[in-house]
Amino acid sequence: MVKSLLISIFTALLSIQSLTGIDNMKEQLELATFGGGCFWCTEAIFERVKGVHAVVSGYAGGDVPHPGYRQVSTGLTGHAEV
């Protein structure tokens, strides 16, 4: 399900880029935050979108500052992979 959702988002981004003429606009950077579950899959898709300058994966929520993968994997920190 996550894979099909990410493909849908990627397709939508390409359509928006095409319809808005983004290639002719001055460079404007904006921040977008997406939660897609497995962030390695999400990175691979968004890194291919023209105009995306950086893709950063991490965790959201939780009570532990700057948790690592092993901590989050325990389910005890309250974080979600985004």
C-alpha positions in Angstrom: 0.0 0.0 0.0 2.8 2.4 0.9 4.5 1.7 -2.4 1.4 2.5 -4.4 0.8 5.7 -2.4 4.3 6.9 -3.1 4.0 6.1 -6.8 0.7 8.2 -6.8 2.5 11.1 -5.0 5.4 10.9 -7.5 3.0 10.9 -10.5 1.1 13.8 -9.0 4.2 15.8 -8.5 5.3 15.3 -12.1 1.9 16.3 -13.3 1.9 19.5 -11.2 5.4 20.3 -12.5 4.2 19.9 -16.1 0.9 21.9 -15.6 2.4 24.8 -13.7 5.3 25.4 -16.0 7.7 25.2 -13.1 10.6 25.1 -15.5 10.0 28.7 -16.4 9.7 30.0 -12.8 12.4 31.7 -10.8 13.8 29.3 -8.2 11.7 29.4 -5.1 12.5 26.9 -2.3 9.7 25.7 0.0 9.6 23.0 2.6 7.4 20.0 2.3 7.0 17.2 4.9 5.7 13.8 4.0 5.3 10.7 6.1 5.6 7.6 4.1 6.5 4.8 6.4 9.6 3.2 5.0 11.7 6.3 4.4 14.3 4.7 2.2 11.5 4.1 -0.5 10.3 7.6 -0.1 13.8 9.1 -0.6 14.3 7.1 -3.8 11.2 8.5 -5.4 11.5 12.2 -4.3 15.2 12.3 -5.3 14.0 11.9 -8.9 11.6 14.8 -8.9 13.0 17.8 -10.8 13.2 20.8 -8.5 13.7 18.8 -5.3 16.9 20.1 -3.7 17.2 17.7 -0.7 15.4 14.7 0.7 15.9 14.0 4.4 14.6 11.0 6.3 14.0 10.8 10.0 11.5 10.2 12.8 8.5 12.3 14.0 6.9 12.5 17.4 8.2 10.6 20.4 9.8 11.5 23.6 13.5 10.7 23.1 15.6 13.5 21.5 17.5 12.5 18.3 16.7 8.7 18.5 18.6 6.2 16.5 17.1 3.4 14.3 17.6 0.7 17.1 15.8 2.9 19.6 12.8 3.6 17.4 12.6 0.0 16.3 11.9 -1.1 19.9 8.6 0.8 19.8 9.3 2.4 23.1 10.2 6.0 22.0 6.9 6.9 20.5 8.5 7.9 17.2 7.2 7.2 13.7 9.4 6.8 10.6 8.7 9.6 8.2 
